[in-house]
Every structure is written in C-alpha cells, then in structure tokens.
Amino acid sequence: MCEYLSIEDGDGEMNRDDFLRALRKYCRKNGLTFEVNRRHGKGSHYWIKVNAKSTTAPNGDYSSDKGPRRYVCLQLGIDPAAF
C-alpha cells in the first residue's frame, strides 16, 4: 500500500480522510505546501491546495487506482502511484 498511510482498522479501505492524512505526510516529506479547507468546497467536497495547484476532493472510496484518488492526484500534479 502507501508508505505514507497506515490503515489501522484492518479493512484495507482508504476513505477521503485517510487519503488527506497520507497526502499531508507526502507533502511534508517532499517540502510541498499543503492546505485543506473543509468549508470552501461545495456540498461534501473539500478544497485542497498543494503548492500552486488546487482541486476539490469528493467523499468516497480512495482505495481503487481509479476514481477520486487518481483524479485528485492528477489535478495536483502528484503521481497517483505514490499512494
């Protein structure tokens, strides 16, 4: 799995909060600025900014190589394989 994430509940699923925790660790390790605003996104979306790039993160399952994890990483210019 991801070196920036340790899933303690044992089910192997990554939700949005787990992903954001891993992304924060990734940014800290790589010297990138990281900002998340839970109120700026519309509905259940969070607004995320890494360096100068920003996107929204929908609620959902981030375990799959497809879907929101890939979308968010590509929008932020981060290799999805890091997660």
Buried (B, 14 or more C-beta within 10 A) or exposed (E): EBEBBEBEEEEEEBBBEBBBBBBBBBBEEEEBEBEBEEEBBEEEBBBBBBBEEBBBBBBBEBBEEEEBBBBBBEBBEBEBEEB
